[in-house]
Amino acid sequence: MHPLLATDLAQLPALLATARELSLDYLAALPDRSVALATTELVPPVLPEEGAGGEAALRQFWAEYAPQLGASAGPRFLGFVTGGSTPAALAADWLVSAIDQNLSSDGYSVAPAIERAALHLLRQLFGLPDAFAGVFVTGATQSNLVGLAVARQWAAARAGHDVAQQGLFGLPPLPLLSGAAHSSIYKAAAILGLGRAQVRAVGQLPGREAIDPQALEAALRELNGQPAVVVANAGTVNSTDFDDLGALVALQQRYPFWLHVDAAFGGFAAVVPELADRVAGWEQADSITIDAHKWLNVPYDAAMLFTRHQPLQAEVFKNSAAYLGPLGDRPDFVHLGPENSRRFRALPVYLSLLAYGRAGIADIVARNCAQAAALGALLDASSAFRLLAPVRLNVVCFTLTGANTSGRHIREFLERVRDSGETFLTPTVYAGMPGMRAAFSNWRTGLPDVARVMAALHAAVRESAEQVGT
């Protein structure tokens, strides 16, 4: 063994204690740490011939780069839809690295059984029947990819074709119909060979991002029996709008289509009784995407794909190799997703659900929704801002008032907000209007953070006005 490895092995408790010390220092500073920082290009390092050892390398990294790390795990990071890590999830993730299990196959560890148990708990959390088999993947993008891959297999099978075995050659296009498809749907369509052009926007309800069921039925009728995929939204990224899933399920009685529900964060509405009706009917869907590193607040990366058609899923993702064993009646996870080697990302989910239960997760969701409503009310009362959409869940979509509402002005404004260190928001375009989004999904966030965010927004408005005046 190399002397440095031998030394680190002998001093492993001290090395892990250093990592713990640095981690706790970072977490303790989260409430007041700069939420986001302007990024800079790093000078590429030179690979050393002789290393410095774990302790020295760790402290060197921390000294050089810790000041440039943003507080994306903190209470005022409102960009994208980003959760933090609850204490139980963080502790579990440390264990994941320490025990270093590969969840490709059964037969050597209890870890796959724990993943199945985690999926069972999730079905209970979301009110999904046991008919939905699940698999953990890296995020909602890959979950949508897996769901659409299974849908592609289903559509081809209707024509007597095994696309996983024979490829796409000779098959007609497979339309992907949606009211407001997330960008990851286009990405999945490109990867799967379906083509971005097959993602077709169907009419939306007036003033909504929700699909118009009558417009969808007209589009399905025009297909004249050709199979399609309907990508429903349970929480759009701008206005957190929900499609009427019950109405879409009813259409399946008359038209051949696969119903995929993109519920990356909106699926957590099912956990709060006052919100659960928004996903009514999703138990009849063919596949569902839900993200865990959003509102479940586990560390990156973790998401789930649930489907009622696991045999089709195994047809797509089965991996034939002698060392992996036969497919069997209950496929190993290696046969259900793109990855062969799989991190034990189910453990933080499993321990989070045991630690906090349904009530704890519902509390996070309800509080974040209340915080979004509070920010929306403050923005609505301010002459400097204008809401672009109602605050329906946990996202506030708004813009500046006056003439400075171009995409460039919005980006410049958000840079000022970022440079304040108080919060971070992302730009968007809603109904053709450039704007910005504040997404609440962190368990640490409280109403005082909402006030700080609003103060930062007003400060950026004043700074913008002063710059124009000079």
GUDRENZA-265305 format. One record per residue (C-alpha): residue in one letter; residue number from 0; x, y, z. Coordinates in steps of 0.5 Angstrom, whole numbers, m for minus. Layout:
% residues N
["A" NUM [X Y Z]],
...
END
This chain:
% residues 470
["M" 0 [0 0 0]],
["H" 1 [2 7 m2]],
["P" 2 [5 10 5]],
["L" 3 [0 16 4]],
["L" 4 [m6 11 4]],
["A" 5 [m3 7 9]],
["T" 6 [m2 14 14]],
["D" 7 [m9 16 12]],
["L" 8 [m12 9 14]],
["A" 9 [m9 10 20]],
["Q" 10 [m11 17 21]],
["L" 11 [m18 16 19]],
["P" 12 [m22 18 25]],
["A" 13 [m18 24 25]],
["L" 14 [m19 26 18]],
["L" 15 [m27 24 18]],
["A" 16 [m27 29 24]],
["T" 17 [m24 34 20]],
["A" 18 [m29 33 15]],
["R" 19 [m34 34 20]],
["E" 20 [m31 40 23]],
["L" 21 [m31 44 16]],
["S" 22 [m38 41 15]],
["L" 23 [m41 44 21]],
["D" 24 [m38 50 21]],
["Y" 25 [m41 51 14]],
["L" 26 [m48 49 16]],
["A" 27 [m48 54 22]],
["A" 28 [m46 60 17]],
["L" 29 [m52 58 12]],
["P" 30 [m57 63 15]],
["D" 31 [m52 69 14]],
["R" 32 [m47 66 8]],
["S" 33 [m48 69 2]],
["V" 34 [m53 66 m2]],
["A" 35 [m50 66 m9]],
["L" 36 [m44 69 m12]],
["A" 37 [m41 71 m19]],
["T" 38 [m37 65 m22]],
["T" 39 [m30 66 m24]],
["E" 40 [m26 61 m28]],
["L" 41 [m21 57 m24]],
["V" 42 [m13 57 m26]],
["P" 43 [m13 49 m28]],
["P" 44 [m9 46 m22]],
["V" 45 [m2 42 m24]],
["L" 46 [m3 34 m22]],
["P" 47 [2 33 m16]],
["E" 48 [7 27 m17]],
["E" 49 [7 26 m10]],
["G" 50 [0 28 m6]],
["A" 51 [0 32 1]],
["G" 52 [m5 26 4]],
["G" 53 [m12 27 6]],
["E" 54 [m12 32 12]],
["A" 55 [m7 37 8]],
["A" 56 [m11 36 2]],
["L" 57 [m18 37 5]],
["R" 58 [m15 44 9]],
["Q" 59 [m12 46 3]],
["F" 60 [m19 46 m1]],
["W" 61 [m23 49 4]],
["A" 62 [m18 55 5]],
["E" 63 [m18 56 m2]],
["Y" 64 [m25 55 m4]],
["A" 65 [m30 55 2]],
["P" 66 [m31 62 1]],
["Q" 67 [m33 62 m6]],
["L" 68 [m38 56 m4]],
["G" 69 [m46 59 m5]],
["A" 70 [m51 57 1]],
["S" 71 [m55 53 m4]],
["A" 72 [m57 49 2]],
["G" 73 [m60 55 6]],
["P" 74 [m66 58 7]],
["R" 75 [m66 64 2]],
["F" 76 [m64 60 m4]],
["L" 77 [m70 61 m9]],
["G" 78 [m67 59 m16]],
["F" 79 [m70 53 m20]],
["V" 80 [m73 48 m15]],
["T" 81 [m68 47 m10]],
["G" 82 [m69 43 m3]],
["G" 83 [m64 43 3]],
["S" 84 [m62 37 7]],
["T" 85 [m65 35 13]],
["P" 86 [m61 33 19]],
["A" 87 [m63 26 18]],
["A" 88 [m62 26 10]],
["L" 89 [m55 29 11]],
["A" 90 [m53 24 17]],
["A" 91 [m56 18 12]],
["D" 92 [m52 21 6]],
["W" 93 [m45 21 10]],
["L" 94 [m47 13 11]],
["V" 95 [m48 12 4]],
["S" 96 [m41 14 3]],
["A" 97 [m38 10 8]],
["I" 98 [m42 4 7]],
["D" 99 [m41 5 m1]],
["Q" 100 [m46 0 m3]],
["N" 101 [m47 m1 m11]],
["L" 102 [m55 m3 m12]],
["S" 103 [m54 m6 m18]],
["S" 104 [m56 m13 m16]],
["D" 105 [m59 m17 m10]],
["G" 106 [m55 m23 m7]],
["Y" 107 [m50 m19 m3]],
["S" 108 [m53 m14 1]],
["V" 109 [m59 m12 4]],
["A" 110 [m59 m5 1]],
["P" 111 [m63 m7 m5]],
["A" 112 [m69 m9 0]],
["I" 113 [m68 m2 3]],
["E" 114 [m69 1 m3]],
["R" 115 [m75 m3 m4]],
["A" 116 [m78 m1 3]],
["A" 117 [m76 6 1]],
["L" 118 [m81 6 m5]],
["H" 119 [m86 2 m1]],
["L" 120 [m86 8 4]],
["L" 121 [m86 13 m2]],
["R" 122 [m92 10 m5]],
["Q" 123 [m96 11 2]],
["L" 124 [m93 18 2]],
["F" 125 [m96 20 m4]],
["G" 126 [m102 15 m4]],
["L" 127 [m100 11 m10]],
["P" 128 [m103 4 m11]],
["D" 129 [m98 m2 m10]],
["A" 130 [m99 m3 m18]],
["F" 131 [m94 2 m19]],
["A" 132 [m87 m1 m19]],
["G" 133 [m81 4 m17]],
["V" 134 [m74 6 m19]],
["F" 135 [m69 11 m16]],
["V" 136 [m65 15 m21]],
["T" 137 [m61 22 m21]],
["G" 138 [m66 27 m22]],
["A" 139 [m73 29 m25]],
["T" 140 [m69 29 m32]],
["Q" 141 [m67 22 m32]],
["S" 142 [m74 20 m29]],
["N" 143 [m78 23 m35]],
["L" 144 [m73 20 m40]],
["V" 145 [m74 13 m36]],
["G" 146 [m82 14 m37]],
["L" 147 [m82 16 m44]],
["A" 148 [m77 10 m46]],
["V" 149 [m82 6 m43]],
["A" 150 [m88 9 m47]],
["R" 151 [m84 9 m53]],
["Q" 152 [m83 1 m52]],
["W" 153 [m91 1 m51]],
["A" 154 [m92 5 m57]],
["A" 155 [m88 1 m61]],
["A" 156 [m91 m6 m58]],
["R" 157 [m98 m4 m61]],
["A" 158 [m95 m4 m68]],
["G" 159 [m92 m11 m66]],
["H" 160 [m85 m8 m66]],
["D" 161 [m80 m9 m60]],
["V" 162 [m76 m2 m61]],
["A" 163 [m71 m4 m55]],
["Q" 164 [m69 m10 m59]],
["Q" 165 [m70 m7 m67]],
["G" 166 [m69 0 m66]],
["L" 167 [m74 6 m69]],
["F" 168 [m73 4 m76]],
["G" 169 [m79 4 m80]],
["L" 170 [m84 6 m74]],
["P" 171 [m88 12 m75]],
["P" 172 [m87 19 m71]],
["L" 173 [m89 18 m64]],
["P" 174 [m92 25 m62]],
["L" 175 [m91 28 m55]],
["L" 176 [m97 32 m53]],
["S" 177 [m97 37 m47]],
["G" 178 [m100 44 m45]],
["A" 179 [m93 46 m42]],
["A" 180 [m88 41 m43]],
["H" 181 [m81 42 m38]],
["S" 182 [m75 43 m42]],
["S" 183 [m73 36 m40]],
["I" 184 [m78 33 m44]],
["Y" 185 [m75 36 m50]],
["K" 186 [m68 33 m48]],
["A" 187 [m71 26 m47]],
["A" 188 [m74 26 m54]],
["A" 189 [m68 28 m57]],
["I" 190 [m64 22 m53]],
["L" 191 [m69 17 m54]],
["G" 192 [m69 19 m62]],
["L" 193 [m76 21 m62]],
["G" 194 [m74 28 m64]],
["R" 195 [m75 35 m60]],
["A" 196 [m80 37 m66]],
["Q" 197 [m85 31 m64]],
["V" 198 [m86 35 m57]],
["R" 199 [m92 39 m59]],
["A" 200 [m96 44 m55]],
["V" 201 [m103 43 m54]],
["G" 202 [m108 49 m53]],
["Q" 203 [m108 51 m45]],
["L" 204 [m114 54 m41]],
["P" 205 [m115 61 m42]],
["G" 206 [m110 65 m37]],
["R" 207 [m107 58 m35]],
["E" 208 [m101 53 m36]],
["A" 209 [m106 47 m35]],
["I" 210 [m108 43 m42]],
["D" 211 [m114 44 m45]],
["P" 212 [m118 38 m45]],
["Q" 213 [m122 39 m51]],
["A" 214 [m116 42 m55]],
["L" 215 [m112 35 m53]],
["E" 216 [m118 31 m55]],
["A" 217 [m118 35 m62]],
["A" 218 [m111 33 m62]],
["L" 219 [m112 26 m61]],
["R" 220 [m118 25 m66]],
["E" 221 [m113 28 m71]],
["L" 222 [m108 22 m70]],
["N" 223 [m114 17 m72]],
["G" 224 [m112 12 m68]],
["Q" 225 [m104 13 m68]],
["P" 226 [m101 12 m61]],
["A" 227 [m99 18 m57]],
["V" 228 [m96 20 m51]],
["V" 229 [m99 25 m46]],
["V" 230 [m94 29 m42]],
["A" 231 [m99 32 m36]],
["N" 232 [m96 37 m31]],
["A" 233 [m97 37 m24]],
["G" 234 [m94 43 m22]],
["T" 235 [m91 47 m28]],
["V" 236 [m85 51 m27]],
["N" 237 [m87 58 m28]],
["S" 238 [m94 58 m25]],
["T" 239 [m94 51 m21]],
["D" 240 [m101 50 m25]],
["F" 241 [m104 43 m25]],
["D" 242 [m107 39 m31]],
["D" 243 [m114 36 m30]],
["L" 244 [m111 29 m29]],
["G" 245 [m118 26 m28]],
["A" 246 [m120 29 m35]],
["L" 247 [m114 26 m38]],
["V" 248 [m115 19 m35]],
["A" 249 [m122 19 m38]],
["L" 250 [m120 21 m45]],
["Q" 251 [m116 14 m45]],
["Q" 252 [m122 11 m45]],
["R" 253 [m123 13 m52]],
["Y" 254 [m116 14 m55]],
["P" 255 [m109 10 m55]],
["F" 256 [m104 14 m51]],
["W" 257 [m99 13 m45]],
["L" 258 [m100 18 m40]],
["H" 259 [m94 21 m36]],
["V" 260 [m95 25 m31]],
["D" 261 [m89 30 m29]],
["A" 262 [m90 31 m22]],
["A" 263 [m82 33 m20]],
["F" 264 [m84 37 m14]],
["G" 265 [m92 38 m15]],
["G" 266 [m93 31 m13]],
["F" 267 [m92 33 m6]],
["A" 268 [m99 37 m6]],
["A" 269 [m101 29 m5]],
["V" 270 [m98 30 2]],
["V" 271 [m102 36 4]],
["P" 272 [m110 34 5]],
["E" 273 [m112 41 3]],
["L" 274 [m108 41 m4]],
["A" 275 [m108 33 m5]],
["D" 276 [m114 34 m10]],
["R" 277 [m109 37 m15]],
["V" 278 [m106 30 m17]],
["A" 279 [m113 27 m16]],
["G" 280 [m113 21 m22]],
["W" 281 [m105 20 m22]],
["E" 282 [m106 13 m19]],
["Q" 283 [m109 12 m26]],
["A" 284 [m103 14 m30]],
["D" 285 [m98 10 m34]],
["S" 286 [m92 13 m31]],
["I" 287 [m90 19 m26]],
["T" 288 [m84 23 m25]],
["I" 289 [m82 25 m17]],
["D" 290 [m76 29 m15]],
["A" 291 [m73 27 m8]],
["H" 292 [m68 32 m8]],
["K" 293 [m73 38 m9]],
["W" 294 [m79 38 m3]],
["L" 295 [m77 32 0]],
["N" 296 [m70 35 2]],
["V" 297 [m65 30 1]],
["P" 298 [m58 31 m2]],
["Y" 299 [m57 31 m9]],
["D" 300 [m58 27 m13]],
["A" 301 [m65 23 m12]],
["A" 302 [m71 22 m16]],
["M" 303 [m76 17 m17]],
["L" 304 [m80 14 m23]],
["F" 305 [m86 10 m22]],
["T" 306 [m90 6 m27]],
["R" 307 [m95 1 m27]],
["H" 308 [m92 m3 m33]],
["Q" 309 [m85 m6 m30]],
["P" 310 [m85 m11 m35]],
["L" 311 [m84 m6 m41]],
["Q" 312 [m79 m2 m37]],
["A" 313 [m75 m9 m36]],
["E" 314 [m75 m10 m44]],
["V" 315 [m72 m3 m45]],
["F" 316 [m67 m3 m39]],
["K" 317 [m65 m10 m38]],
["N" 318 [m58 m12 m38]],
["S" 319 [m56 m19 m41]],
["A" 320 [m49 m21 m37]],
["A" 321 [m47 m27 m34]],
["Y" 322 [m45 m24 m28]],
["L" 323 [m51 m20 m27]],
["G" 324 [m56 m27 m27]],
["P" 325 [m63 m28 m30]],
["L" 326 [m68 m22 m31]],
["G" 327 [m73 m26 m26]],
["D" 328 [m80 m25 m24]],
["R" 329 [m77 m19 m20]],
["P" 330 [m72 m15 m24]],
["D" 331 [m66 m13 m20]],
["F" 332 [m65 m5 m21]],
["V" 333 [m60 m6 m26]],
["H" 334 [m65 m8 m31]],
["L" 335 [m70 m2 m29]],
["G" 336 [m66 4 m31]],
["P" 337 [m60 7 m35]],
["E" 338 [m55 6 m29]],
["N" 339 [m51 m1 m28]],
["S" 340 [m47 2 m22]],
["R" 341 [m52 6 m17]],
["R" 342 [m51 10 m11]],
["F" 343 [m55 8 m5]],
["R" 344 [m59 14 m6]],
["A" 345 [m65 11 m3]],
["L" 346 [m62 11 4]],
["P" 347 [m63 18 6]],
["V" 348 [m70 18 3]],
["Y" 349 [m72 12 7]],
["L" 350 [m69 15 14]],
["S" 351 [m72 21 12]],
["L" 352 [m79 18 12]],
["L" 353 [m78 14 18]],
["A" 354 [m75 20 22]],
["Y" 355 [m80 25 20]],
["G" 356 [m86 21 18]],
["R" 357 [m92 24 13]],
["A" 358 [m93 30 18]],
["G" 359 [m86 32 18]],
["I" 360 [m86 32 10]],
["A" 361 [m93 36 10]],
["D" 362 [m90 41 15]],
["I" 363 [m85 43 10]],
["V" 364 [m89 43 4]],
["A" 365 [m95 47 8]],
["R" 366 [m90 52 10]],
["N" 367 [m86 53 4]],
["C" 368 [m93 54 0]],
["A" 369 [m95 60 6]],
["Q" 370 [m88 63 5]],
["A" 371 [m89 63 m3]],
["A" 372 [m96 66 m1]],
["A" 373 [m93 72 3]],
["L" 374 [m88 74 m2]],
["G" 375 [m93 74 m7]],
["A" 376 [m97 79 m3]],
["L" 377 [m91 83 m1]],
["L" 378 [m90 84 m9]],
["D" 379 [m97 85 m11]],
["A" 380 [m97 91 m6]],
["S" 381 [m91 94 m9]],
["S" 382 [m91 99 m14]],
["A" 383 [m84 96 m17]],
["F" 384 [m86 89 m18]],
["R" 385 [m92 86 m22]],
["L" 386 [m94 78 m21]],
["L" 387 [m94 75 m28]],
["A" 388 [m99 69 m25]],
["P" 389 [m102 67 m19]],
["V" 390 [m99 64 m13]],
["R" 391 [m102 57 m13]],
["L" 392 [m97 53 m9]],
["N" 393 [m89 54 m8]],
["V" 394 [m87 59 m14]],
["V" 395 [m88 66 m15]],
["C" 396 [m87 68 m22]],
["F" 397 [m86 76 m23]],
["T" 398 [m83 82 m26]],
["L" 399 [m81 89 m26]],
["T" 400 [m86 94 m27]],
["G" 401 [m84 100 m32]],
["A" 402 [m80 100 m38]],
["N" 403 [m74 96 m36]],
["T" 404 [m78 89 m37]],
["S" 405 [m73 86 m42]],
["G" 406 [m70 80 m42]],
["R" 407 [m63 84 m41]],
["H" 408 [m66 88 m35]],
["I" 409 [m68 82 m32]],
["R" 410 [m62 79 m32]],
["E" 411 [m58 85 m30]],
["F" 412 [m63 86 m24]],
["L" 413 [m62 79 m22]],
["E" 414 [m55 80 m22]],
["R" 415 [m55 85 m17]],
["V" 416 [m60 81 m13]],
["R" 417 [m55 76 m13]],
["D" 418 [m49 80 m11]],
["S" 419 [m53 83 m5]],
["G" 420 [m51 76 m2]],
["E" 421 [m58 75 1]],
["T" 422 [m62 71 m4]],
["F" 423 [m62 68 m11]],
["L" 424 [m67 67 m16]],
["T" 425 [m67 65 m23]],
["P" 426 [m70 69 m30]],
["T" 427 [m76 66 m34]],
["V" 428 [m81 68 m39]],
["Y" 429 [m88 67 m38]],
["A" 430 [m93 68 m43]],
["G" 431 [m88 72 m47]],
["M" 432 [m86 77 m42]],
["P" 433 [m79 76 m39]],
["G" 434 [m79 75 m31]],
["M" 435 [m76 72 m25]],
["R" 436 [m78 66 m21]],
["A" 437 [m78 65 m13]],
["A" 438 [m79 58 m11]],
["F" 439 [m79 56 m4]],
["S" 440 [m77 48 m3]],
["N" 441 [m72 49 3]],
["W" 442 [m74 46 10]],
["R" 443 [m70 51 13]],
["T" 444 [m74 57 10]],
["G" 445 [m78 62 15]],
["L" 446 [m82 68 14]],
["P" 447 [m77 72 17]],
["D" 448 [m73 70 11]],
["V" 449 [m79 72 6]],
["A" 450 [m78 79 9]],
["R" 451 [m70 79 8]],
["V" 452 [m72 77 1]],
["M" 453 [m76 83 0]],
["A" 454 [m72 87 2]],
["A" 455 [m66 85 m2]],
["L" 456 [m71 86 m8]],
["H" 457 [m73 93 m6]],
["A" 458 [m65 95 m5]],
["A" 459 [m64 92 m12]],
["V" 460 [m69 97 m15]],
["R" 461 [m66 103 m12]],
["E" 462 [m59 101 m14]],
["S" 463 [m62 100 m21]],
["A" 464 [m65 107 m21]],
["E" 465 [m59 110 m18]],
["Q" 466 [m55 107 m24]],
["V" 467 [m60 110 m29]],
["G" 468 [m59 117 m25]],
["T" 469 [m52 117 m26]],
END
